[in-house]
Amino acid sequence: TIMSDSEDSTVTYTTVSSPYVVRSGDVSPGEDGPPVMPEDPYAYVVAAFQALPAPDYVPGPEEPEQAPPSPFLSLI
């Protein structure tokens, strides 16, 4: 029987974060392992349109229709 001294044993847990967030139902693994397209690839478009303001919504002066271009979006 091999005895282990707890003072000599060290276990390190490392958390690895991923830039990809997989929500339930969005992506399922294929037969070979890599993700496959969801059955309804346009479901997120429908959800995005449902999140838009009502058609009769009129932005106030504090919310201009077109914001000035962001310097962070310019890649040139």
DSSP file (Angstrom, degrees, kcal/mol; ACC not computed):
  #  RESIDUE AA STRUCTURE BP1 BP2  ACC     N-H-->O    O-->H-N    N-H-->O    O-->H-N    TCO  KAPPA ALPHA  PHI   PSI    X-CA   Y-CA   Z-CA
    1    1 A T              0   0    0      0, 0.0     2,-0.6     0, 0.0     0, 0.0   0.000 360.0 360.0 360.0 130.1    0.0    0.0    0.0
    2    2 A I        -     0   0    0      2,-0.0     2,-0.4     0, 0.0     0, 0.0  -0.844 360.0-156.6 -97.3 124.0    1.4    3.4   -1.0
    3    3 A M        -     0   0    0     -2,-0.6     2,-0.5     2,-0.0     0, 0.0  -0.781   1.7-153.6-100.1 143.2    0.6    6.2    1.5
    4    4 A S        -     0   0    0     -2,-0.4     2,-0.5     5,-0.0     3,-0.0  -0.963  10.7-137.4-119.5 131.8    0.6    9.8    0.5
    5    5 A D    >>  -     0   0    0     -2,-0.5     3,-1.3     1,-0.1     4,-0.8  -0.751  10.9-143.8 -86.0 126.0    1.3   12.6    2.8
    6    6 A S  T 34 S+     0   0    0     -2,-0.5     3,-0.3     1,-0.3    -1,-0.1   0.780  99.2  60.2 -63.2 -25.4   -1.2   15.5    2.2
    7    7 A E  T 34 S+     0   0    0      1,-0.2    -1,-0.3     3,-0.0    -2,-0.0   0.785 107.1  45.7 -72.1 -25.2    1.5   18.0    2.9
    8    8 A D  T <4 S+     0   0    0     -3,-1.3     2,-0.4     2,-0.0    -1,-0.2   0.579  99.2  83.9 -92.2 -10.6    3.6   16.7    0.0
    9    9 A S     <  -     0   0    0     -4,-0.8     2,-0.4    -3,-0.3    -5,-0.0  -0.789  55.5-175.5 -99.2 134.2    0.6   16.5   -2.4
   10   10 A T        -     0   0    0     -2,-0.4     2,-0.5     2,-0.0    -3,-0.0  -0.992   6.4-170.2-129.7 128.6   -0.4   19.6   -4.4
   11   11 A V        -     0   0    0     -2,-0.4     2,-0.5     2,-0.0    -2,-0.0  -0.976   7.9-163.5-117.4 127.7   -3.4   19.7   -6.7
   12   12 A T        -     0   0    0     -2,-0.5     2,-0.5     2,-0.0    -2,-0.0  -0.943   2.9-159.6-115.1 127.9   -3.8   22.8   -8.8
   13   13 A Y        -     0   0    0     -2,-0.5     2,-0.5     2,-0.0    -2,-0.0  -0.906   8.2-165.8-105.1 130.1   -7.1   23.7  -10.5
   14   14 A T        -     0   0    0     -2,-0.5     2,-0.6     2,-0.0    -2,-0.0  -0.964   9.4-149.2-119.2 128.0   -6.9   26.0  -13.5
   15   15 A T        -     0   0    0     -2,-0.5     2,-0.6     2,-0.0    -2,-0.0  -0.846  11.1-162.8 -96.1 124.7  -10.0   27.7  -14.9
   16   16 A V        -     0   0    0     -2,-0.6     2,-0.3     2,-0.0    -2,-0.0  -0.931   7.1-152.8-109.4 119.2   -9.8   28.4  -18.6
   17   17 A S        -     0   0    0     -2,-0.6    -2,-0.0     2,-0.0     0, 0.0  -0.646   5.8-149.8 -91.3 150.0  -12.2   30.9  -20.0
   18   18 A S        -     0   0    0     -2,-0.3    -2,-0.0     2,-0.2     0, 0.0  -0.929  17.2-139.7-118.7 141.4  -13.4   30.8  -23.6
   19   19 A P  S    S+     0   0    0      0, 0.0     2,-0.5     0, 0.0    -1,-0.1   0.625  86.5  84.0 -71.6 -10.1  -14.4   33.7  -25.7
   20   20 A Y        -     0   0    0      2,-0.0     2,-0.6     0, 0.0    -2,-0.2  -0.825  64.4-162.2 -99.2 126.7  -17.2   31.5  -27.1
   21   21 A V        -     0   0    0     -2,-0.5     2,-0.7     2,-0.0     0, 0.0  -0.929   5.9-160.0-107.4 119.7  -20.4   31.3  -25.1
   22   22 A V        -     0   0    0     -2,-0.6     2,-0.3     4,-0.0     3,-0.0  -0.880   5.7-162.1-104.3 115.3  -22.6   28.3  -26.0
   23   23 A R    >>  -     0   0    0     -2,-0.7     3,-2.1     1,-0.1     4,-0.7  -0.649  38.0 -85.8 -91.9 153.1  -26.2   28.7  -25.0
   24   24 A S  T 34 S+     0   0    0     -2,-0.3    -1,-0.1     1,-0.3     4,-0.1  -0.357 114.5  12.3 -59.6 125.1  -28.4   25.6  -24.8
   25   25 A G  T 34 S+     0   0    0      2,-0.3    -1,-0.3    -2,-0.1     3,-0.2   0.233 103.0  95.0  94.2 -13.9  -29.9   24.9  -28.2
   26   26 A D  T <4 S+     0   0    0     -3,-2.1     2,-0.4     1,-0.3    -2,-0.1   0.960  95.5   8.8 -75.5 -51.0  -27.6   27.2  -30.2
   27   27 A V     <  -     0   0    0     -4,-0.7    -2,-0.3    11,-0.1    -1,-0.3  -0.995  64.3-170.7-135.0 133.0  -24.9   24.8  -31.2
   28   28 A S  E     -A   36   0A   0      8,-0.6     8,-1.8    -2,-0.4     2,-0.1  -0.952  33.5-102.9-122.1 145.9  -24.8   21.0  -30.9
   29   29 A P  E     -A   35   0A   0      0, 0.0     2,-0.0     0, 0.0    -2,-0.0  -0.374  35.4-131.3 -67.7 142.5  -21.8   18.8  -31.5
   30   30 A G    >   -     0   0    0      4,-2.8     3,-0.9     1,-0.1     6,-0.0  -0.120  36.0 -87.0 -79.6-175.8  -21.8   16.9  -34.8
   31   31 A E  T 3  S+     0   0    0      1,-0.3    -1,-0.1     2,-0.1     0, 0.0   0.858 130.9  44.7 -63.6 -33.9  -21.1   13.2  -35.2
   32   32 A D  T 3  S-     0   0    0      2,-0.2    -1,-0.3     3,-0.0     0, 0.0   0.490 122.3-103.3 -90.4  -3.3  -17.3   14.0  -35.4
   33   33 A G  S <  S+     0   0    0     -3,-0.9     3,-0.1     1,-0.4    -2,-0.1  -0.128  83.0 113.6 113.3 -39.8  -17.3   16.4  -32.6
   34   34 A P  S    S-     0   0    0      0, 0.0    -4,-2.8     0, 0.0    -1,-0.4  -0.327  76.2 -93.9 -69.5 154.6  -17.1   19.9  -34.2
   35   35 A P  E     -A   29   0A   0      0, 0.0     2,-0.3     0, 0.0    -8,-0.0  -0.280  39.4-152.1 -65.1 151.0  -20.1   22.2  -33.7
   36   36 A V  E     -A   28   0A   0     -8,-1.8    -8,-0.6    -3,-0.1     3,-0.1  -0.810  29.9 -84.2-118.8 163.3  -22.8   22.2  -36.4
   37   37 A M        -     0   0    0     -2,-0.3   -10,-0.1   -10,-0.1    -1,-0.1  -0.338  52.5-103.0 -63.9 145.7  -25.2   24.9  -37.5
   38   38 A P        -     0   0    0      0, 0.0    -1,-0.1     0, 0.0   -12,-0.1  -0.272  30.9-110.4 -64.0 159.3  -28.4   25.1  -35.4
   39   39 A E  S    S+     0   0    0      1,-0.3     3,-0.1     2,-0.1    -2,-0.1   0.872 115.3  34.7 -61.1 -36.6  -31.5   23.7  -37.0
   40   40 A D    >   +     0   0    0      1,-0.1     3,-1.9   -14,-0.1     4,-0.3  -0.807  68.9 179.1-119.4  89.0  -32.9   27.2  -37.4
   41   41 A P  T 3  S+     0   0    0      0, 0.0     3,-0.4     0, 0.0     4,-0.2   0.667  80.7  57.3 -65.8 -13.8  -30.0   29.6  -38.1
   42   42 A Y  T 3> S+     0   0    0      1,-0.2     4,-1.8     2,-0.1     3,-0.4   0.367  75.3  96.3 -97.7   5.5  -32.4   32.5  -38.4
   43   43 A A  H <> S+     0   0    0     -3,-1.9     4,-2.1     1,-0.2    -1,-0.2   0.878  82.6  53.8 -61.9 -36.3  -33.9   32.1  -34.9
   44   44 A Y  H  > S+     0   0    0     -3,-0.4     4,-2.0    -4,-0.3    -1,-0.2   0.812 104.5  55.5 -69.5 -27.3  -31.4   34.7  -33.5
   45   45 A V  H  > S+     0   0    0     -3,-0.4     4,-2.3     2,-0.2    -1,-0.2   0.923 107.7  48.4 -68.3 -43.2  -32.6   37.2  -36.2
   46   46 A V  H  X S+     0   0    0     -4,-1.8     4,-1.8     1,-0.2    -2,-0.2   0.918 112.1  49.2 -61.7 -43.0  -36.2   36.8  -35.0
   47   47 A A  H  X S+     0   0    0     -4,-2.1     4,-0.9     1,-0.2    -1,-0.2   0.875 109.5  52.5 -64.4 -36.8  -35.1   37.3  -31.4
   48   48 A A  H  < S+     0   0    0     -4,-2.0     3,-0.5     1,-0.2     4,-0.4   0.904 108.9  49.1 -66.5 -40.6  -33.2   40.4  -32.4
   49   49 A F  H >< S+     0   0    0     -4,-2.3     3,-1.0     1,-0.2    -1,-0.2   0.841 106.3  56.6 -68.5 -31.5  -36.2   41.9  -34.2
   50   50 A Q  H 3< S+     0   0    0     -4,-1.8    -1,-0.2     1,-0.2    -2,-0.2   0.770 103.6  55.4 -68.8 -23.4  -38.3   41.2  -31.1
   51   51 A A  T 3< S+     0   0    0     -4,-0.9    -1,-0.2    -3,-0.5    -2,-0.2   0.563  86.9 103.4 -85.7  -8.2  -35.9   43.2  -29.0
   52   52 A L  S <  S-     0   0    0     -3,-1.0    -3,-0.0    -4,-0.4     0, 0.0  -0.348  82.2 -98.0 -71.6 155.2  -36.2   46.3  -31.3
   53   53 A P        -     0   0    0      0, 0.0    -1,-0.1     0, 0.0     4,-0.0  -0.208  54.1 -76.1 -66.6 165.3  -38.3   49.3  -30.1
   54   54 A A    >   -     0   0    0      1,-0.1     3,-1.9     2,-0.1     0, 0.0  -0.225  42.3-114.2 -60.2 151.8  -41.9   49.7  -31.3
   55   55 A P  T 3  S+     0   0    0      0, 0.0    -1,-0.1     0, 0.0     0, 0.0   0.797 116.6  55.0 -60.6 -28.7  -42.3   51.0  -34.8
   56   56 A D  T 3  S+     0   0    0      2,-0.1     2,-0.3     0, 0.0    -2,-0.1   0.318  80.1 124.7 -88.1  10.6  -43.9   54.2  -33.5
   57   57 A Y    <   -     0   0    0     -3,-1.9     0, 0.0    -4,-0.0     0, 0.0  -0.543  43.4-165.5 -72.0 129.1  -40.9   54.9  -31.3
   58   58 A V        -     0   0    0     -2,-0.3     2,-0.1     0, 0.0    -2,-0.1  -0.969  19.3-127.8-118.0 118.8  -39.4   58.3  -32.0
   59   59 A P        -     0   0    0      0, 0.0     6,-0.1     0, 0.0    -2,-0.0  -0.376  24.4-130.4 -65.2 140.4  -36.0   58.9  -30.5
   60   60 A G    >   -     0   0    0      4,-0.1     3,-2.0     1,-0.1     0, 0.0  -0.209  33.4 -89.4 -80.7 177.9  -35.7   62.1  -28.4
   61   61 A P  T 3  S+     0   0    0      0, 0.0    -1,-0.1     0, 0.0     0, 0.0   0.776 128.1  58.6 -61.9 -25.3  -33.0   64.7  -28.8
   62   62 A E  T 3  S+     0   0    0      1,-0.2     0, 0.0     2,-0.0     0, 0.0   0.588 106.4  52.0 -80.0  -7.9  -30.8   62.8  -26.4
   63   63 A E  S <  S-     0   0    0     -3,-2.0    -1,-0.2     4,-0.0     4,-0.0  -0.707  80.5-163.1-126.5  80.7  -30.9   59.8  -28.7
   64   64 A P        -     0   0    0      0, 0.0     3,-0.2     0, 0.0    -4,-0.1  -0.279  24.8-125.3 -62.6 149.4  -29.9   60.9  -32.2
   65   65 A E  S    S+     0   0    0      1,-0.2     2,-0.6    -6,-0.1    -5,-0.0   0.895 101.3  35.7 -63.5 -39.3  -30.9   58.5  -35.0
   66   66 A Q  S    S-     0   0    0      3,-0.0    -1,-0.2     0, 0.0    -3,-0.0  -0.940  80.3-153.7-120.7 113.3  -27.3   58.3  -36.2
   67   67 A A        -     0   0    0     -2,-0.6     3,-0.1    -3,-0.2    -4,-0.0  -0.450  35.3 -90.6 -77.6 154.6  -24.6   58.4  -33.6
   68   68 A P        -     0   0    0      0, 0.0    -1,-0.1     0, 0.0     0, 0.0  -0.328  58.1 -86.4 -61.1 148.9  -21.1   59.8  -34.6
   69   69 A P        -     0   0    0      0, 0.0    -3,-0.0     0, 0.0     5,-0.0  -0.279  43.5-120.8 -60.4 140.7  -18.8   57.0  -35.9
   70   70 A S    >>  -     0   0    0      1,-0.1     3,-1.2    -3,-0.1     4,-0.6  -0.661   6.1-141.6 -83.7 134.1  -16.9   55.3  -33.2
   71   71 A P  T 34 S+     0   0    0      0, 0.0     3,-0.3     0, 0.0    -1,-0.1   0.726 101.2  63.1 -66.2 -18.6  -13.1   55.5  -33.4
   72   72 A F  T 34 S+     0   0    0      1,-0.2    -2,-0.0     3,-0.0     0, 0.0   0.705  98.0  54.6 -78.8 -18.7  -13.0   51.9  -32.2
   73   73 A L  T <4 S+     0   0    0     -3,-1.2     2,-0.5     2,-0.0    -1,-0.2   0.640  84.4  98.5 -88.5 -14.1  -14.8   50.6  -35.2
   74   74 A S     <  +     0   0    0     -4,-0.6     0, 0.0    -3,-0.3     0, 0.0  -0.622  42.7 175.1 -78.8 122.3  -12.4   52.1  -37.7
   75   75 A L              0   0    0     -2,-0.5    -1,-0.2     1,-0.1    -3,-0.0   0.436 360.0 360.0-103.5  -1.8   -9.9   49.5  -38.9
   76   76 A I              0   0    0      0, 0.0    -1,-0.1     0, 0.0    -2,-0.1   0.429 360.0 360.0 -99.9 360.0   -8.3   51.7  -41.5
